[in-house]
Amino acid sequence: MALRIATWNVNSLRQRLDHLARFTDEQKPDVVCLQETKVDDANFPQDAIRDMGYSEILIKGQKSYNGVAILGRIPFQSKEIRVWCDKDDCRHASVVVDGGLEIHNFYVPSGGPVPDPEQNDKFAHKLQFLSEMAAWAKESGLKSRKAVLVGDMNVAPLEWDVWNHKRLLRSVGHTPVETEHMERLWASADLIDVPRHFVPHPEPLYSWWGYRFAQSFQKNYGWRLDHILVTPQMAETLKAVQILKETRTWEKPSDHVPVILDLG
């Protein structure tokens, strides 16, 4: 079955609702996985989402922080919300669609400013979250199933996933310990790093350009924080990946851009 799946950290859904409408109208993904929706479930704009053509909606949100959602033009056969690290902070949702395909939407903690788990509880939380993801993938037998894992995983693991590898090695998101945790996740279920399947290193590949430096996008000071991973059973269905850089030029954009996977 041909299927288009998109992942996007929208950095406040209600602020970016027009962007989502434009994106879905132009790209027509069958399933959209959103992160950092920043809206509690009672105030989630379900009517507006349905007007975009998405009748299937799974949400897990909270006011002002975090939050994930999965939107579907196709039926969801089952839905699940999972809590990680014993913290119900709205970072994972999953659905099963036709053919038994699992779609997992993750928002991994950013980790705060200091890359030391002893000094920084947020960084410790991030490492624990990534460790739990790897353990879950291995212990649940994910490798033997058809699954797609997407989302803002807040790690740019490869040298060519940041604009300046040597300069950023001590920056949260690109430290060696985070890369090691991402590699363990990949190994836990022989996961395929889909964007790098289509765009091998050393070609640079980015999905995030920060707000802190106004010229970050113009100067291409990017990071690849948004990921699509698939299990081995999905290898022959991979058709294409797109990173929609142009959305970063829209008025009041998210600092992340959508990443699209085409299966067929």
C-alpha positions in Angstrom: 0.0 0.0 0.0 1.3 3.4 -1.0 1.5 5.6 2.2 2.9 9.0 2.9 3.9 9.7 6.5 5.0 13.1 7.8 6.7 14.1 11.0 6.9 17.7 12.2 7.7 19.5 15.5 5.3 22.4 15.0 6.4 24.2 18.2 2.8 25.2 19.2 0.1 23.8 17.1 -2.4 26.6 17.6 0.2 29.2 16.6 1.0 27.2 13.5 -2.4 25.9 12.5 -2.4 27.8 9.2 1.1 26.4 8.5 -0.3 22.9 9.0 -3.2 23.5 6.8 -0.9 24.8 4.0 1.5 21.9 4.4 -1.2 19.2 4.4 -2.9 20.8 1.4 0.3 21.0 -0.6 1.8 17.6 0.4 -1.2 15.5 1.3 0.3 13.1 3.8 -1.9 10.2 4.8 -0.6 10.3 8.4 0.9 13.3 10.2 2.9 12.9 13.4 3.2 16.2 15.3 5.4 17.0 18.3 5.5 19.9 20.8 1.9 20.6 20.2 1.8 22.6 23.5 -2.0 22.3 23.9 -4.0 20.3 26.4 -6.4 17.7 25.0 -9.5 19.7 25.8 -8.3 22.6 23.7 -6.9 20.6 20.8 -8.3 22.1 17.5 -10.0 18.9 16.4 -12.6 20.6 14.1 -9.8 22.5 12.2 -7.9 19.3 11.8 -10.9 17.4 10.5 -11.5 20.3 8.0 -8.0 19.5 6.7 -9.2 16.0 5.9 -7.9 14.1 9.0 -10.8 12.2 10.6 -8.6 10.0 12.7 -6.9 11.9 15.6 -4.9 10.6 18.5 -3.7 13.2 21.0 -1.7 13.4 24.2 -1.0 17.0 25.2 -0.6 19.4 28.1 -0.7 23.2 28.4 2.3 25.1 27.1 4.8 22.2 26.9 5.5 19.0 25.0 2.6 17.1 23.5 2.2 14.7 20.6 -0.5 14.0 18.1 -1.1 11.6 15.2 -3.5 12.6 12.4 -4.8 10.2 9.8 -6.7 10.3 6.5 -6.8 6.5 6.8 -8.3 4.4 9.6 -6.4 3.7 12.8 -7.0 0.1 13.7 -5.6 0.6 17.2 -4.2 3.5 19.3 -1.8 3.6 22.3 -0.4 6.2 24.6 2.8 5.2 26.4 4.5 6.7 29.5 8.3 6.8 29.7 10.6 7.3 32.6 7.6 7.2 34.9 6.8 10.7 33.8 3.5 11.4 32.1 4.9 14.3 30.0 3.2 13.5 26.7 6.1 12.3 24.6 4.8 9.2 22.7 1.8 8.0 20.9 1.4 5.2 18.4 -1.2 3.7 16.0 -1.6 0.6 13.9 -2.9 1.1 10.3 -3.9 -1.3 7.5 -1.5 -4.2 7.1 -0.4 -4.2 10.7 2.0 -1.3 10.3 2.9 0.4 13.6 3.6 4.1 13.5 5.3 5.5 16.6 5.5 9.2 17.2 8.2 10.3 19.7 9.3 13.6 21.3 12.5 12.9 23.1 13.5 15.4 25.9 15.8 18.2 24.7 18.1 17.7 27.6 18.6 21.2 28.9 21.9 23.3 28.5 24.5 21.2 30.3 25.5 17.8 28.9 26.2 16.2 32.3 23.5 13.9 33.9 24.9 14.5 37.4 24.6 18.2 37.1 21.5 18.4 34.9 18.4 16.4 35.6 17.0 17.2 32.2 20.0 15.6 30.5 19.7 12.6 32.8 16.0 12.3 31.7 17.0 12.5 28.1 19.5 9.7 28.4 17.1 7.5 30.4 14.4 8.1 27.8 16.7 7.0 24.9 17.8 4.0 27.0 14.2 3.0 27.6 13.4 3.3 23.9 16.2 0.9 23.0 15.2 -1.6 25.7 11.6 -1.5 24.6 12.5 -2.0 21.0 14.7 -5.0 21.8 12.5 -6.6 24.5 9.2 -6.2 22.5 10.7 -7.8 19.4 10.2 -4.7 17.3 12.7 -6.0 14.8 10.2 -8.7 13.7 7.4 -6.3 13.1 6.5 -3.7 10.5 7.1 -0.4 12.2 8.0 3.2 11.5 9.4 5.4 14.3 9.3 9.1 13.7 9.7 12.3 15.6 11.9 15.0 17.2 14.5 12.8 18.9 16.7 15.8 19.8 19.9 14.1 18.8 22.0 14.9 15.7 24.0 11.7 15.8 26.4 11.9 12.8 29.2 14.3 12.0 27.3 15.6 9.0 24.1 16.1 10.9 25.3 19.5 12.3 26.8 22.5 10.6 30.0 22.3 12.6 30.9 18.9 14.1 34.1 19.9 16.0 32.6 23.1 17.4 29.4 21.4 18.6 30.7 18.2 20.2 30.1 19.6 23.6 26.7 20.9 22.8 23.6 19.1 24.0 22.2 17.2 21.0 25.5 16.3 19.5 27.6 14.9 22.3 29.3 11.5 22.0 27.1 10.0 24.8 23.9 11.0 23.0 25.2 9.6 19.7 26.0 6.3 21.6 22.5 6.2 22.9 21.1 6.7 19.4 23.3 4.0 18.0 22.0 1.6 20.7 18.5 2.4 19.6 19.3 1.7 16.0 21.0 -1.6 17.0 18.1 -2.6 19.3 16.0 -3.6 16.3 18.3 -3.2 13.3 16.6 0.0 12.5 17.2 1.8 9.2 18.0 5.5 9.4 15.8 6.4 6.5 16.9 9.9 5.6 20.5 8.7 5.5 19.4 5.7 3.4 18.5 8.2 0.7 21.1 10.9 1.4 24.3 9.2 2.6 26.9 11.0 4.5 29.1 13.0 4.1 26.3 15.1 2.5 24.9 17.6 5.2 21.3 17.0 6.2 19.4 19.2 8.6 15.8 19.6 9.8 16.2 22.3 12.5 17.6 25.8 12.5 17.4 27.6 15.9 15.8 30.9 16.7 18.6 32.1 18.9 20.8 33.3 16.0 18.6 35.3 13.5 20.7 34.2 10.5 20.8 30.5 11.3 18.7 29.5 8.4 20.2 31.9 5.9 23.7 30.7 6.9 22.5 27.0 7.1 23.6 26.5 10.7 21.4 23.5 10.9 21.0 20.2 12.9 19.3 17.0 12.0 17.1 16.4 15.1 14.0 15.0 13.4 14.2 11.3 12.5 12.5 8.5 10.6 13.5 5.0 11.5 12.0 1.7 10.2 12.4 -1.9 11.0 14.1 -4.3 8.5 10.7 -5.6 7.2 10.1 -2.1 5.8 13.3 -1.9 3.7 11.7 -2.9 0.4 8.8 -0.4 0.8 11.0 2.7 1.1 10.4 5.0 -1.9 11.5 8.5 -0.9 12.2 11.0 1.8 11.8 14.8 1.6 12.8 17.5 4.1 10.6 20.5 3.5 13.1 23.3 4.2 10.9 25.9 2.6 8.5 25.9 5.6 11.3 27.6 7.6 10.9 30.6 5.4 7.1 31.0 6.2 6.0 33.8 8.5 6.6 33.0 12.1 7.8 29.5 11.4 8.6 26.6 13.6 12.3 26.1 14.1 11.8 22.5 12.8 10.7 21.6 9.3 8.6 18.6 8.2 10.2 15.3 7.1 8.1 13.1 4.8 8.5 9.4 4.1 6.9 7.7 1.1 6.2 4.0 1.3 5.0 1.8 -1.5 
